[in-house]
């Protein structure tokens, strides 16, 4: 059985993508896609010879989602990794890749979902936060959890310093999860996710 092909989606600087490109997962990445033409993540991919594509956001959300699903198919995706991809995936993508989309989130889900997980955790006053790697469904950070890594919040932390510390742990956790998913596969039963 051929090893799965990975397509990474990213909207930002691509630091999570870079961690994947610097690992053995690089051999499995067939393309990097974005919703932004000028996303630095695309440049990172091109620098190492990985194909790139862009699906700019459209007014017709369903058409955008369908176009993205088609692009993932054209690039042979068996597994999709959203690494700092700031769009919610719709039915066309989540149906085509059910239990095959992995996302990383900078908080301990189900607490503090959404685009401001680091800020929200800090403002709430929790003493422990961290990062979560989970499967994507049609909700906002609501899919089954694969792995989590806790981290203590320091009294001196700002949103920026805390986010940087979380990113360091997040990169390692994401590479580990994607590596295992490629090698062993993922099984899902209800909300329970196991490898193999």
C-alpha positions as CSV (number, residue, x, y, z in Angstrom):
1,X,0.0,0.0,0.0
2,X,1.5,3.4,-1.0
3,X,2.2,5.8,1.8
4,X,-0.2,8.7,2.1
5,X,0.3,12.0,0.3
6,X,0.0,15.1,2.4
7,X,-1.2,18.5,1.3
8,X,-0.7,21.4,3.8
9,X,-2.9,24.4,3.9
10,X,-1.5,27.6,5.4
11,X,-2.5,31.3,5.5
12,X,0.4,32.9,7.4
13,X,4.1,32.9,7.9
14,X,4.4,29.1,7.7
15,X,6.3,28.4,10.8
16,X,4.3,25.2,11.4
17,X,4.7,24.3,7.7
18,X,8.5,24.8,8.1
19,X,8.6,22.3,10.9
20,X,6.9,19.8,8.6
21,X,9.2,20.6,5.7
22,X,12.3,20.2,8.1
23,X,11.1,16.7,9.1
24,X,10.8,13.4,7.3
25,X,7.2,14.4,6.4
26,X,8.7,16.5,3.7
27,X,8.9,13.4,1.4
28,X,5.1,13.0,1.7
29,X,4.1,16.6,1.1
30,X,2.8,16.9,-2.5
31,X,1.6,20.5,-2.3
32,X,1.0,23.6,-0.1
33,X,-2.1,25.6,-0.6
34,X,-3.3,28.9,0.7
35,X,-6.2,31.4,0.6
36,X,-3.7,34.2,0.2
37,X,-1.6,34.8,-2.9
38,X,1.2,36.4,-0.9
39,X,1.2,34.0,2.1
40,X,4.9,33.6,3.2
41,X,4.1,29.9,3.6
42,X,3.9,29.5,-0.2
43,X,7.4,31.0,-0.5
44,X,8.7,28.5,2.0
45,X,7.2,25.6,0.0
46,X,8.6,26.9,-3.3
47,X,12.1,27.2,-1.8
48,X,12.2,23.5,-1.4
49,X,10.5,22.6,-4.6
50,X,7.0,21.8,-3.3
51,X,4.1,22.6,-5.6
52,X,1.8,25.4,-4.4
53,X,-1.7,26.6,-5.2
54,X,-4.0,29.4,-4.1
55,X,-7.8,29.4,-3.7
56,X,-8.7,33.0,-2.9
57,X,-11.8,33.4,-0.7
58,X,-15.0,33.9,-2.7
59,X,-18.3,35.6,-1.8
60,X,-19.9,32.2,-2.6
61,X,-18.7,30.2,0.3
62,X,-19.9,26.8,-1.1
63,X,-18.1,27.5,-4.4
64,X,-14.9,28.3,-2.6
65,X,-15.1,25.1,-0.6
66,X,-15.8,23.1,-3.7
67,X,-12.9,24.7,-5.5
68,X,-10.6,23.9,-2.6
69,X,-11.8,20.3,-2.5
70,X,-11.0,20.0,-6.2
71,X,-7.5,21.4,-5.7
72,X,-6.8,19.0,-2.9
73,X,-7.9,16.1,-5.2
74,X,-5.8,17.4,-8.1
75,X,-2.7,17.4,-5.8
76,X,-3.5,13.8,-4.7
77,X,-4.2,14.5,-1.0
78,X,-4.7,11.5,1.2
79,X,-4.2,13.5,4.3
80,X,-4.7,17.3,4.7
81,X,-2.9,19.4,7.4
82,X,-4.2,22.8,8.2
83,X,-1.1,24.6,9.6
84,X,-2.2,28.2,10.5
85,X,-4.9,28.1,7.8
86,X,-7.4,30.8,8.9
87,X,-10.5,29.6,7.1
88,X,-13.2,27.2,8.3
89,X,-13.5,24.3,5.9
90,X,-17.0,23.5,4.7
91,X,-18.9,20.5,3.7
92,X,-17.3,19.8,0.4
93,X,-13.8,19.4,1.9
94,X,-14.8,17.8,5.2
95,X,-17.0,15.2,3.5
96,X,-14.3,14.4,0.9
97,X,-11.6,14.1,3.7
98,X,-13.6,12.9,6.7
99,X,-11.2,12.1,9.6
100,X,-8.3,12.9,7.2
101,X,-7.8,16.6,8.1
102,X,-5.4,17.4,10.9
103,X,-5.3,20.9,12.6
104,X,-3.2,22.4,15.3
105,X,-4.7,24.9,17.8
106,X,-2.8,27.0,20.4
107,X,-5.0,26.1,23.4
108,X,-6.2,23.1,25.2
109,X,-9.5,22.4,23.4
110,X,-12.4,22.3,24.1
111,X,-11.4,25.5,26.0
112,X,-10.7,28.6,23.9
113,X,-11.5,27.6,20.4
114,X,-11.3,30.1,17.5
115,X,-8.8,32.5,16.1
116,X,-7.8,34.0,19.5
117,X,-7.1,31.0,21.7
118,X,-3.9,32.4,23.2
119,X,-5.4,35.8,24.0
120,X,-8.6,34.2,25.4
121,X,-6.7,31.8,27.7
122,X,-4.6,34.6,29.0
123,X,-7.5,37.0,29.6
124,X,-9.5,34.3,31.3
125,X,-6.7,33.8,33.8
126,X,-6.1,30.1,33.5
127,X,-2.8,28.9,34.8
128,X,-2.3,26.1,32.3
129,X,-2.8,26.3,28.5
130,X,-1.0,24.5,25.7
131,X,-1.8,23.2,22.2
132,X,-4.1,20.6,20.7
133,X,-3.8,18.6,17.5
134,X,-7.2,17.5,16.4
135,X,-9.3,16.3,13.4
136,X,-11.3,18.9,11.6
137,X,-15.0,18.8,11.2
138,X,-17.4,21.6,10.1
139,X,-17.3,23.4,13.4
140,X,-14.7,25.8,14.8
141,X,-12.0,23.6,16.5
142,X,-14.7,21.0,17.5
143,X,-13.3,17.9,15.9
144,X,-12.0,14.8,17.9
145,X,-8.7,15.4,19.7
146,X,-5.6,13.5,18.7
147,X,-3.0,14.9,21.1
148,X,-2.4,17.7,23.6
149,X,0.5,19.3,25.3
150,X,0.0,21.4,28.4
151,X,2.1,24.4,29.3
152,X,2.1,26.6,32.4
153,X,1.3,30.3,31.9
154,X,3.9,32.5,33.6
155,X,2.9,35.7,35.4
156,X,5.1,37.7,33.0
157,X,3.5,36.2,29.9
158,X,2.0,38.5,27.3
159,X,-0.1,37.2,24.3
160,X,3.0,37.4,22.2
161,X,5.5,35.7,24.5
162,X,2.9,33.0,25.4
163,X,2.1,32.4,21.7
164,X,5.8,32.0,20.9
165,X,6.3,29.5,23.7
166,X,3.2,27.5,22.5
167,X,4.4,27.5,18.9
168,X,7.6,25.8,19.9
169,X,5.7,22.9,21.5
170,X,3.0,23.0,18.8
171,X,5.6,22.4,16.0
172,X,7.0,19.3,17.7
173,X,3.5,17.9,18.5
174,X,2.2,18.5,15.0
175,X,5.2,16.8,13.4
176,X,4.9,13.9,15.7
177,X,1.2,13.4,15.1
178,X,1.4,13.8,11.3
179,X,4.4,11.4,11.2
180,X,2.4,8.8,13.1
181,X,-0.7,9.4,11.0
182,X,1.4,8.8,7.8
183,X,3.1,5.7,9.2
184,X,0.3,4.1,11.1
185,X,-3.0,5.7,10.0
186,X,-5.7,7.1,12.2
187,X,-8.8,5.3,13.6
188,X,-11.8,7.1,14.9
189,X,-14.5,5.8,17.1
190,X,-16.9,8.5,18.3
191,X,-14.6,11.1,19.7
192,X,-11.8,8.7,20.4
193,X,-8.8,8.9,18.1
194,X,-6.1,6.2,18.0
195,X,-3.2,5.5,15.6
196,X,-3.2,2.3,13.6
